[in-house]
Amino acid sequence: MSLIHEIDYGTPASKSEAMVTLTIDGQQISVPEGTSIMRASMEAGIKVPKLCATDMVDAFGSCRLCLVEIEGRNGTPSSCTTPVAANMVVHTQTGRLKDIRRGVMELYISDHPLDCLTCAANGDCELQDMAGAVGLRDVRYGYEGDNHVKARSNGDINLKWMPKDESNPYFTYDPSKCIVCSRCVRACEEVQGTFALTIEGRGFGSRVSPGMHEHFIDSECVSCGACVQACPTATLTEKSVIQIGQPEHSAVTTCAYCGVGCSFKAEMRGEELVRMVPWKDGQANRGHSCVKGRFAYGYSTHKDRILNPMIREKVSDPWREVSWDEAFAHVAMEFRRIQYQYGREAIGGITSSRCTNEETYLVQKLIRAGFGNNNVDTCARVCHSPTGYGLGQTFGTSAGTQDFDSVEHSDVVIVIGANPTDGHPVFGSRLKKRLRQGAKLIVIDPRRTDIVRSPHIEASYHLPLKPGTNVAVMTALAHVIVTEGLFDEAFIRERCDWSEFEDWAAFVAEPQHSPEETEIFTGVPAADLRGAARLYAKGGNGAIYYGLGVTEHSQGSTTVIAIANLAMATGNIGRPGVGVNPLRGQNNVQGSCDMGSFPHELPGYRHISDDATRDIFEKLWGVKLNNEPGLRIPNMLDAAVDGSFKGIYIQGEDILQSDPDTKHVAAGLAAMECVVVQDLFLNETANYAHVFLPGSTFLEKDGTFTNAERRINRVRKVMSPRNGYGDWEVTQKLAQAMGLDWNYTHPSEIMDEIAATTPSFAMVSYAYLDKMGSVQWPCNEKTPLGSPIMHVNGFVRGKGKFIRTEYVATDERTGPRFPLLLTTGRILSQYNVGAQTRRTENVVWHAEDRLEIHPHDAEQRGVRDGDWVKLGSRSGDTTLRALITDRVAPGVVYTTFHHPTTQANVITTDFSDWATNCPEYKVTAVQVSPSNGPSAWQLEYDEQARQSRRIAGKLEAAE
């Protein structure tokens, strides 16, 4: 293996369809109109020296190395800023150009350290490469320059010198090596959209500055790594490269964090990961990254990882390390005993949205073919199960309609119940870029998220609705569109059921759905809501992006249906720039649903009661399948408390921390006789486990993830599993211990089985993915290149279905005891339950969960910023520190759930979506009061967790 080198064309590609022919150094070449001379040269295989140019940002023309001569024109224009023209004749290498380039290079080197042999960028330094390319042999100006290079000058302190900034945990900033090319500044502006960097000073005194001459850690920098990737010298360098050295081989793989599914080059030395570099050909991220995918991979080698299987008789006992064979035999024996004693339905399993498609497929296969029931569920139950139901009912398929590139064609974007800059930051950056280009934004969220107002971006409308009133707001938007005649009648008549539309239109047009009426209980000003509705309906291509703030409600499915209704009514389906787009939370939550992880569906969203579908799997698997849907996660826990459900296999999920009503989850787990947890660490759920099977990271296995846009991306193994097995191998060996004849030798064989049984994956194979890079399902004979845009010529179900969306207020109400509403969410630096990110340096940004509270509510309760407060609900209470902010409205409080010491879900209730049982995380009536520290329940929980993590022969295992 060798390093994967990507060509840097210097400037972005032109999207023009018109072609221009020109001659460069005697070669005739045709390129799209608007292409720079630099890029045209690179496409012809002619390298023009450059330092300030890179194809991730627009041309700048400051370094003066890329000068060319053009016949018929005076001077030596920069090739990066000069577009091609028909019949242009360009010379890139003349005596005059060589002299100019050497002179320019001399000036750079005269004020640059010459420590190349000990420099971390040695072997990967564009300044070094360009010095060689222009034939630099001497520097006439000496090497002192204006001397920003050395701490002392002639023995005196050099006030022009700046020390290295090592405040960021992942990279260093060495001002002495900065050549002021501005690539980092432009990457921060154009790619990331944070505008955290600038150039301070003038002339030789110019330097890159984070914020107002701050340290990186104190600035607005979000550590996405775009500046580090853009830097042509060692000015910005990954600390891992400084510590380990330059990588020597790499492989393209897929990030294991959020549902964006970014592609990275995992750059290695032997089996040690040096760095993750975003892959420019990644079709989801287009060469960009966030702090988690770029830097937060240290958990894979963290000391807390459990590498040996463990068992114990009682959860109060210390863990005992055993061999893999003993662990498999023990689980098989226990599960058989439970089924013999309590019945076939007494055990089940939960698949992981962090594992690969292949691993998820095997878990549901084990449960259906090995356990003999359909008691399988996945974390989508507690996040996007309403998406599956709502879009399935209206459109006929349970997934988003667009690819991420589609946002580049949007004119109006609605973001509802999502915080893309924190939860899906790479997509958030792409959205911000489109907004800076002129697209309009409507944000529907109780909280003022960063996307509402940030540098060079401001939402046209922010509708700060009261938590729990999503359906009423969406129906009010539809009311305006219908009553003002803003719907697309031609689209509806052609693509939807007209009679159903008429019924729906009559419903939404009723006076009680008007913005003026709904304002009373939603809190959204009627004028703003009417303006937003008109903008979406009349503003051009309208796209809707939504997240868990839509689905995690008692009416989550109803809101998804309301969103689909709105898109169909305005004709915003079936072309680039429009659509309904769920922003999936975990890296493979889409894939886990695709693979049949719900108790009522086989892979490909086919109902378990369908005889023809079951026949496909029965013939292949050689077993008779149960035709009755199994238990959902809440049902499993209820049945456990009732005494009829006694064993569970949980792969890569931490339901004790992530699921609602923590005390009820704990009671359900405690009532079981065999809880098997397969994970990287002793997570919170493992406190109640009897068997622990160590898991493997995404770096240690082959497979595929399916992201939020239905994109199937390869995951490639770059190091041996530290626990000895990939997760798919663990499940296979467990199946074999239970008597199943499974003999897969590689995950590619599992994908072949998926393709053979699932029509939407029919053409998917590892060889095909290697050839195509990635594909979006459905990928079959009808759509061999995949389906970037769904429902282009018609809906999957035939005619689009309009469905009434009656607003029904949640049973969770505020009152004198609990007058505030709690809503929850994520923060940029942390991920889900934090099991991975808490074991990285990301904790420097978010070391604890905080409670956001409005100044008015805080003052009423005598709470100051940073004070400990008690957060209580009907379900329980916890304590955490207050963060006073006007990002939340009066009457609303907000927190994250990344830290188990907080256990925010002890507060949430067991109310759930009417159709899918998705918990109502986003609406909990609470009270906030001053506190002196952790609650009694927290102290009791911490002690129980500490006791639970004891390992015989070891001091203690850390969480």
Solvent accessible surface area in square Angstrom, and as a share of the most:
residue,aa,sasa,rsa
1,M,182,0.81
2,S,79,0.51
3,L,46,0.23
4,I,60,0.30
5,H,153,0.68
6,E,48,0.22
7,I,96,0.49
8,D,36,0.18
9,Y,54,0.20
10,G,0,0.00
11,T,6,0.03
12,P,53,0.33
13,A,60,0.46
14,S,29,0.19
15,K,165,0.70
16,S,42,0.27
17,E,168,0.75
18,A,53,0.41
19,M,116,0.52
20,V,17,0.10
21,T,51,0.30
22,L,2,0.01
23,T,34,0.20
24,I,0,0.00
25,D,58,0.30
26,G,69,0.66
27,Q,86,0.38
28,Q,144,0.64
29,I,25,0.13
30,S,60,0.39
31,V,1,0.00
32,P,34,0.21
33,E,91,0.41
34,G,49,0.47
35,T,3,0.02
36,S,9,0.06
37,I,0,0.00
38,M,1,0.00
39,R,31,0.11
40,A,0,0.00
41,S,0,0.00
42,M,28,0.12
43,E,81,0.37
44,A,23,0.18
45,G,64,0.61
46,I,24,0.12
47,K,166,0.70
48,V,6,0.03
49,P,16,0.10
50,K,21,0.09
51,L,0,0.00
52,C,1,0.00
53,A,1,0.01
54,T,10,0.06
55,D,21,0.11
56,M,49,0.22
57,V,2,0.01
58,D,88,0.45
59,A,39,0.30
60,F,97,0.40
61,G,13,0.13
62,S,50,0.32
63,C,3,0.02
64,R,99,0.36
65,L,0,0.00
66,C,1,0.01
67,L,8,0.04
68,V,0,0.00
69,E,35,0.16
70,I,8,0.04
71,E,101,0.45
72,G,89,0.86
73,R,119,0.43
74,N,151,0.77
75,G,35,0.34
76,T,24,0.14
77,P,36,0.23
78,S,6,0.04
79,S,0,0.00
80,C,3,0.02
81,T,69,0.40
82,T,13,0.08
83,P,75,0.47
84,V,11,0.06
85,A,38,0.29
86,A,71,0.55
87,N,129,0.66
88,M,13,0.06
89,V,46,0.27
90,V,0,0.00
91,H,62,0.28
92,T,6,0.03
93,Q,106,0.47
94,T,34,0.20
95,G,46,0.44
96,R,128,0.47
97,L,0,0.00
98,K,79,0.33
99,D,86,0.45
100,I,56,0.29
101,R,4,0.02
102,R,80,0.29
103,G,16,0.15
104,V,27,0.16
105,M,0,0.00
106,E,11,0.05
107,L,86,0.43
108,Y,41,0.16
109,I,16,0.08
110,S,2,0.02
111,D,12,0.06
112,H,18,0.08
113,P,16,0.10
114,L,98,0.49
115,D,56,0.29
116,C,55,0.33
117,L,164,0.81
118,T,118,0.69
119,C,21,0.13
120,A,30,0.23
121,A,8,0.06
122,N,58,0.30
123,G,69,0.66
124,D,74,0.38
125,C,14,0.08
126,E,48,0.22
127,L,5,0.02
128,Q,62,0.28
129,D,79,0.41
130,M,34,0.15
131,A,20,0.15
132,G,48,0.46
133,A,60,0.46
134,V,12,0.07
135,G,20,0.19
136,L,25,0.12
137,R,194,0.71
138,D,94,0.49
139,V,11,0.06
140,R,170,0.62
141,Y,114,0.43
142,G,32,0.31
143,Y,100,0.38
144,E,93,0.42
145,G,39,0.37
146,D,55,0.29
147,N,14,0.07
148,H,11,0.05
149,V,25,0.14
150,K,104,0.44
151,A,46,0.35
152,R,136,0.50
153,S,37,0.24
154,N,154,0.79
155,G,55,0.53
156,D,96,0.50
157,I,119,0.60
158,N,15,0.07
159,L,165,0.82
160,K,106,0.45
161,W,83,0.29
162,M,50,0.22
163,P,86,0.54
164,K,90,0.38
165,D,16,0.08
166,E,102,0.46
167,S,39,0.25
168,N,3,0.01
169,P,25,0.15
170,Y,25,0.09
171,F,2,0.01
172,T,3,0.02
173,Y,4,0.02
174,D,19,0.10
175,P,2,0.01
176,S,7,0.05
177,K,18,0.08
178,C,13,0.08
179,I,16,0.08
180,V,43,0.25
181,C,10,0.06
182,S,10,0.07
183,R,5,0.02
184,C,8,0.05
185,V,13,0.08
186,R,11,0.04
187,A,3,0.02
188,C,13,0.08
189,E,52,0.23
190,E,41,0.18
191,V,20,0.11
192,Q,15,0.07
193,G,1,0.01
194,T,17,0.10
195,F,54,0.22
196,A,3,0.02
197,L,9,0.04
198,T,62,0.36
199,I,55,0.28
200,E,49,0.22
201,G,54,0.51
202,R,219,0.80
203,G,65,0.62
204,F,94,0.39
205,G,35,0.34
206,S,12,0.08
207,R,14,0.05
208,V,4,0.02
209,S,2,0.01
210,P,6,0.04
211,G,22,0.22
212,M,175,0.78
213,H,114,0.51
214,E,69,0.31
215,H,104,0.46
216,F,4,0.02
217,I,53,0.27
218,D,94,0.49
219,S,17,0.11
220,E,117,0.52
221,C,21,0.13
222,V,43,0.25
223,S,1,0.01
224,C,12,0.07
225,G,0,0.00
226,A,7,0.05
227,C,9,0.06
228,V,10,0.06
229,Q,54,0.24
230,A,9,0.07
231,C,21,0.13
232,P,4,0.03
233,T,8,0.05
234,A,9,0.07
235,T,6,0.03
236,L,6,0.03
237,T,11,0.06
238,E,8,0.04
239,K,39,0.17
240,S,23,0.15
241,V,3,0.02
242,I,79,0.40
243,Q,141,0.62
244,I,52,0.27
245,G,26,0.25
246,Q,40,0.18
247,P,7,0.04
248,E,75,0.34
249,H,17,0.08
250,S,6,0.04
251,A,15,0.12
252,V,18,0.10
253,T,1,0.01
254,T,2,0.01
255,C,12,0.07
256,A,6,0.04
257,Y,10,0.04
258,C,14,0.08
259,G,0,0.00
260,V,1,0.00
261,G,3,0.03
262,C,9,0.06
263,S,5,0.03
264,F,1,0.01
265,K,15,0.06
266,A,0,0.00
267,E,9,0.04
268,M,0,0.00
269,R,103,0.38
270,G,44,0.42
271,E,104,0.46
272,E,91,0.41
273,L,16,0.08
274,V,0,0.00
275,R,33,0.12
276,M,2,0.01
277,V,16,0.09
278,P,0,0.00
279,W,48,0.17
280,K,44,0.19
281,D,89,0.46
282,G,1,0.01
283,Q,55,0.24
284,A,1,0.01
285,N,2,0.01
286,R,97,0.35
287,G,0,0.00
288,H,8,0.03
289,S,2,0.01
290,C,13,0.08
291,V,3,0.02
292,K,5,0.02
293,G,6,0.06
294,R,3,0.01
295,F,13,0.05
296,A,0,0.00
297,Y,33,0.12
298,G,33,0.31
299,Y,3,0.01
300,S,4,0.02
301,T,84,0.49
302,H,47,0.21
303,K,173,0.73
304,D,14,0.07
305,R,13,0.05
306,I,16,0.08
307,L,54,0.27
308,N,68,0.35
309,P,3,0.02
310,M,0,0.00
311,I,4,0.02
312,R,8,0.03
313,E,125,0.56
314,K,119,0.50
315,V,41,0.23
316,S,70,0.45
317,D,38,0.20
318,P,55,0.35
319,W,0,0.00
320,R,114,0.42
321,E,67,0.30
322,V,16,0.09
323,S,64,0.41
324,W,35,0.12
325,D,112,0.58
326,E,74,0.33
327,A,0,0.00
328,F,8,0.03
329,A,59,0.45
330,H,27,0.12
331,V,0,0.00
332,A,1,0.01
333,M,107,0.48
334,E,27,0.12
335,F,0,0.00
336,R,122,0.44
337,R,85,0.31
338,I,0,0.00
339,Q,34,0.15
340,Y,202,0.77
341,Q,106,0.47
342,Y,78,0.30
343,G,31,0.29
344,R,132,0.48
345,E,76,0.34
346,A,1,0.01
347,I,0,0.00
348,G,0,0.00
349,G,0,0.00
350,I,1,0.00
351,T,0,0.00
352,S,0,0.00
353,S,0,0.00
354,R,33,0.12
355,C,8,0.05
356,T,0,0.00
357,N,0,0.00
358,E,1,0.00
359,E,1,0.00
360,T,0,0.00
361,Y,0,0.00
362,L,0,0.00
363,V,0,0.00
364,Q,0,0.00
365,K,12,0.05
366,L,0,0.00
367,I,0,0.00
368,R,4,0.01
369,A,14,0.11
370,G,24,0.23
371,F,4,0.02
372,G,20,0.19
373,N,1,0.00
374,N,2,0.01
375,N,0,0.00
376,V,0,0.00
377,D,0,0.00
378,T,0,0.00
379,C,11,0.07
380,A,0,0.00
381,R,4,0.01
382,V,13,0.08
383,C,12,0.07
384,H,1,0.01
385,S,5,0.03
386,P,0,0.00
387,T,0,0.00
388,G,16,0.15
389,Y,73,0.28
390,G,0,0.00
391,L,0,0.00
392,G,24,0.23
393,Q,72,0.32
394,T,0,0.00
395,F,0,0.00
396,G,27,0.26
397,T,15,0.09
398,S,10,0.06
399,A,0,0.00
400,G,2,0.02
401,T,0,0.00
402,Q,4,0.02
403,D,18,0.09
404,F,9,0.04
405,D,31,0.16
406,S,2,0.02
407,V,0,0.00
408,E,64,0.29
409,H,93,0.42
410,S,0,0.00
411,D,51,0.27
412,V,1,0.00
413,V,0,0.00
414,I,1,0.01
415,V,0,0.00
416,I,1,0.01
417,G,11,0.11
418,A,9,0.07
419,N,28,0.15
420,P,0,0.00
421,T,18,0.11
422,D,17,0.09
423,G,11,0.10
424,H,14,0.06
425,P,7,0.05
426,V,3,0.01
427,F,1,0.00
428,G,0,0.00
429,S,1,0.01
430,R,27,0.10
431,L,0,0.00
432,K,13,0.06
433,K,84,0.35
434,R,46,0.17
435,L,16,0.08
436,R,62,0.22
437,Q,112,0.50
438,G,49,0.47
439,A,9,0.07
440,K,99,0.42
441,L,3,0.01
442,I,1,0.00
443,V,0,0.00
444,I,1,0.00
445,D,15,0.08
446,P,24,0.15
447,R,18,0.07
448,R,93,0.34
449,T,4,0.02
450,D,54,0.28
451,I,0,0.00
452,V,11,0.07
453,R,169,0.62
454,S,26,0.17
455,P,56,0.35
456,H,139,0.62
457,I,11,0.06
458,E,114,0.51
459,A,13,0.10
460,S,51,0.33
461,Y,61,0.23
462,H,44,0.20
463,L,0,0.00
464,P,49,0.31
465,L,6,0.03
466,K,96,0.41
467,P,8,0.05
468,G,16,0.15
469,T,6,0.03
470,N,10,0.05
471,V,3,0.02
472,A,3,0.03
473,V,0,0.00
474,M,1,0.01
475,T,4,0.02
476,A,0,0.00
477,L,3,0.01
478,A,3,0.02
479,H,12,0.05
480,V,0,0.00
481,I,1,0.00
482,V,19,0.11
483,T,69,0.40
484,E,65,0.29
485,G,50,0.48
486,L,36,0.18
487,F,54,0.22
488,D,53,0.28
489,E,76,0.34
490,A,74,0.58
491,F,24,0.10
492,I,0,0.00
493,R,127,0.46
494,E,124,0.56
495,R,23,0.08
496,C,2,0.01
497,D,47,0.24
498,W,59,0.21
499,S,73,0.47
500,E,50,0.22
501,F,5,0.02
502,E,90,0.40
503,D,67,0.35
504,W,3,0.01
505,A,13,0.10
506,A,61,0.47
507,F,2,0.01
508,V,0,0.00
509,A,35,0.27
510,E,56,0.25
511,P,103,0.65
512,Q,96,0.43
513,H,14,0.06
514,S,13,0.08
515,P,0,0.00
516,E,86,0.39
517,E,83,0.37
518,T,3,0.02
519,E,67,0.30
520,I,140,0.71
521,F,81,0.34
522,T,1,0.01
523,G,49,0.47
524,V,1,0.00
525,P,53,0.33
526,A,11,0.09
527,A,79,0.61
528,D,52,0.27
529,L,1,0.01
530,R,49,0.18
531,G,11,0.11
532,A,1,0.00
533,A,1,0.01
534,R,90,0.33
535,L,39,0.19
536,Y,1,0.00
537,A,21,0.17
538,K,137,0.58
539,G,28,0.27
540,G,42,0.41
541,N,34,0.18
542,G,0,0.00
543,A,0,0.00
544,I,0,0.00
545,Y,3,0.01
546,Y,0,0.00
547,G,3,0.03
548,L,32,0.16
549,G,17,0.16
550,V,0,0.00
551,T,0,0.00
552,E,8,0.04
553,H,12,0.05
554,S,23,0.15
555,Q,21,0.09
556,G,0,0.00
557,S,0,0.00
558,T,10,0.06
559,T,1,0.00
560,V,0,0.00
561,I,7,0.04
562,A,5,0.04
563,I,0,0.00
564,A,0,0.00
565,N,1,0.00
566,L,1,0.01
567,A,0,0.00
568,M,0,0.00
569,A,0,0.00
570,T,14,0.08
571,G,2,0.02
572,N,3,0.02
573,I,3,0.02
574,G,9,0.08
575,R,94,0.34
576,P,66,0.42
577,G,0,0.00
578,V,0,0.00
579,G,0,0.00
580,V,0,0.00
581,N,12,0.06
582,P,3,0.02
583,L,2,0.01
584,R,3,0.01
585,G,3,0.03
586,Q,10,0.04
587,N,1,0.00
588,N,0,0.00
589,V,1,0.00
590,Q,1,0.00
591,G,0,0.00
592,S,0,0.00
593,C,5,0.03
594,D,1,0.01
595,M,0,0.00
596,G,0,0.00
597,S,0,0.00
598,F,12,0.05
599,P,3,0.02
600,H,52,0.23
601,E,24,0.11
602,L,0,0.00
603,P,0,0.00
604,G,22,0.21
605,Y,48,0.18
606,R,43,0.16
607,H,80,0.36
608,I,0,0.00
609,S,60,0.39
610,D,63,0.33
611,D,98,0.51
612,A,71,0.55
613,T,8,0.05
614,R,22,0.08
615,D,57,0.29
616,I,73,0.37
617,F,0,0.00
618,E,27,0.12
619,K,157,0.66
620,L,92,0.46
621,W,30,0.10
622,G,65,0.62
623,V,44,0.25
624,K,167,0.71
625,L,7,0.03
626,N,30,0.16
627,N,69,0.35
628,E,110,0.50
629,P,62,0.39
630,G,18,0.18
631,L,52,0.26
632,R,61,0.22
633,I,4,0.02
634,P,38,0.24
635,N,54,0.28
636,M,1,0.00
637,L,6,0.03
638,D,64,0.33
639,A,16,0.13
640,A,1,0.00
641,V,73,0.42
642,D,118,0.61
643,G,32,0.30
644,S,67,0.43
645,F,0,0.00
646,K,28,0.12
647,G,0,0.00
648,I,1,0.01
649,Y,0,0.00
650,I,0,0.00
651,Q,1,0.00
652,G,5,0.05
653,E,7,0.03
654,D,6,0.03
655,I,3,0.02
656,L,0,0.00
657,Q,4,0.02
658,S,17,0.11
659,D,5,0.03
660,P,20,0.13
661,D,24,0.12
662,T,1,0.01
663,K,87,0.37
664,H,58,0.26
665,V,2,0.01
666,A,18,0.14
667,A,49,0.38
668,G,0,0.00
669,L,0,0.00
670,A,62,0.48
671,A,34,0.27
672,M,6,0.03
673,E,56,0.25
674,C,1,0.00
675,V,0,0.00
676,V,0,0.00
677,V,1,0.00
678,Q,2,0.01
679,D,8,0.04
680,L,12,0.06
681,F,2,0.01
682,L,1,0.01
683,N,2,0.01
684,E,2,0.01
685,T,0,0.00
686,A,2,0.01
687,N,1,0.00
688,Y,31,0.12
689,A,0,0.00
690,H,19,0.09
691,V,0,0.00
692,F,0,0.00
693,L,0,0.00
694,P,0,0.00
695,G,3,0.03
696,S,6,0.04
697,T,4,0.02
698,F,15,0.06
699,L,0,0.00
700,E,1,0.00
701,K,7,0.03
702,D,26,0.13
703,G,0,0.00
704,T,0,0.00
705,F,2,0.01
706,T,0,0.00
707,N,2,0.01
708,A,5,0.04
709,E,3,0.01
710,R,0,0.00
711,R,10,0.03
712,I,0,0.00
713,N,8,0.04
714,R,21,0.08
715,V,0,0.00
716,R,56,0.20
717,K,95,0.40
718,V,19,0.11
719,M,16,0.07
720,S,55,0.35
721,P,23,0.14
722,R,101,0.37
723,N,6,0.03
724,G,49,0.47
725,Y,54,0.20
726,G,1,0.01
727,D,5,0.03
728,W,21,0.07
729,E,50,0.22
730,V,0,0.00
731,T,0,0.00
732,Q,17,0.07
733,K,65,0.28
734,L,0,0.00
735,A,0,0.00
736,Q,71,0.32
737,A,35,0.27
738,M,28,0.12
739,G,66,0.64
740,L,31,0.15
741,D,128,0.66
742,W,15,0.05
743,N,105,0.54
744,Y,26,0.10
745,T,106,0.61
746,H,69,0.31
747,P,3,0.02
748,S,28,0.18
749,E,69,0.31
750,I,0,0.00
751,M,0,0.00
752,D,73,0.38
753,E,23,0.10
754,I,0,0.00
755,A,15,0.12
756,A,82,0.63
757,T,6,0.04
758,T,1,0.01
759,P,80,0.50
760,S,22,0.14
761,F,1,0.01
762,A,49,0.38
763,M,65,0.29
764,V,2,0.01
765,S,32,0.21
766,Y,17,0.06
767,A,79,0.61
768,Y,32,0.12
769,L,0,0.00
770,D,82,0.42
771,K,156,0.66
772,M,59,0.26
773,G,28,0.27
774,S,8,0.05
775,V,3,0.02
776,Q,5,0.02
777,W,11,0.04
778,P,29,0.18
779,C,0,0.00
780,N,30,0.16
781,E,159,0.71
782,K,185,0.79
783,T,41,0.24
784,P,55,0.35
785,L,127,0.63
786,G,10,0.09
787,S,11,0.07
788,P,62,0.39
789,I,28,0.14
790,M,8,0.04
791,H,10,0.04
792,V,77,0.44
793,N,144,0.74
794,G,29,0.28
795,F,11,0.04
796,V,90,0.52
797,R,104,0.38
798,G,44,0.42
799,K,95,0.40
800,G,0,0.00
801,K,55,0.23
802,F,8,0.03
803,I,41,0.21
804,R,116,0.42
805,T,2,0.01
806,E,97,0.43
807,Y,54,0.21
808,V,94,0.54
809,A,40,0.31
810,T,16,0.09
811,D,104,0.54
812,E,5,0.02
813,R,127,0.46
814,T,54,0.31
815,G,26,0.25
816,P,138,0.87
817,R,178,0.65
818,F,17,0.07
819,P,50,0.31
820,L,5,0.02
821,L,8,0.04
822,L,0,0.00
823,T,12,0.07
824,T,11,0.06
825,G,13,0.12
826,R,37,0.13
827,I,56,0.28
828,L,31,0.16
829,S,6,0.04
830,Q,2,0.01
831,Y,3,0.01
832,N,15,0.08
833,V,8,0.05
834,G,0,0.00
835,A,8,0.06
836,Q,8,0.04
837,T,0,0.00
838,R,39,0.14
839,R,14,0.05
840,T,15,0.09
841,E,89,0.40
842,N,0,0.00
843,V,48,0.28
844,V,78,0.45
845,W,81,0.28
846,H,15,0.07
847,A,74,0.57
848,E,47,0.21
849,D,1,0.01
850,R,55,0.20
851,L,0,0.00
852,E,14,0.06
853,I,0,0.00
854,H,36,0.16
855,P,58,0.36
856,H,92,0.41
857,D,6,0.03
858,A,1,0.01
859,E,143,0.64
860,Q,125,0.55
861,R,43,0.16
862,G,55,0.53
863,V,7,0.04
864,R,178,0.65
865,D,85,0.44
866,G,21,0.20
867,D,39,0.20
868,W,96,0.34
869,V,0,0.00
870,K,88,0.37
871,L,1,0.01
872,G,9,0.09
873,S,11,0.07
874,R,126,0.46
875,S,29,0.19
876,G,10,0.10
877,D,41,0.21
878,T,0,0.00
879,T,5,0.03
880,L,4,0.02
881,R,72,0.26
882,A,0,0.00
883,L,64,0.32
884,I,52,0.26
885,T,22,0.13
886,D,84,0.43
887,R,58,0.21
888,V,1,0.01
889,A,36,0.28
890,P,79,0.49
891,G,25,0.24
892,V,10,0.06
893,V,0,0.00
894,Y,15,0.06
895,T,1,0.00
896,T,5,0.03
897,F,33,0.14
898,H,0,0.00
899,H,14,0.06
900,P,16,0.10
901,T,88,0.51
902,T,8,0.05
903,Q,3,0.01
904,A,3,0.03
905,N,5,0.03
906,V,1,0.01
907,I,0,0.00
908,T,0,0.00
909,T,8,0.04
910,D,103,0.53
911,F,70,0.29
912,S,33,0.21
913,D,2,0.01
914,W,149,0.52
915,A,18,0.14
916,T,8,0.05
917,N,39,0.20
918,C,0,0.00
919,P,5,0.03
920,E,2,0.01
921,Y,14,0.05
922,K,15,0.06
923,V,1,0.01
924,T,0,0.00
925,A,0,0.00
926,V,0,0.00
927,Q,55,0.25
928,V,2,0.01
929,S,40,0.26
930,P,82,0.52
931,S,31,0.20
932,N,161,0.83
933,G,10,0.10
934,P,72,0.45
935,S,16,0.10
936,A,83,0.65
937,W,49,0.17
938,Q,10,0.04
939,L,107,0.53
940,E,123,0.55
941,Y,19,0.07
942,D,62,0.32
943,E,81,0.36
944,Q,56,0.25
945,A,4,0.03
946,R,103,0.38
947,Q,61,0.27
948,S,2,0.01
949,R,21,0.08
950,R,69,0.25
951,I,7,0.03
952,A,60,0.47
953,G,88,0.84
954,K,113,0.48
955,L,179,0.89
956,E,83,0.37
957,A,13,0.10
958,A,48,0.37
959,E,41,0.18
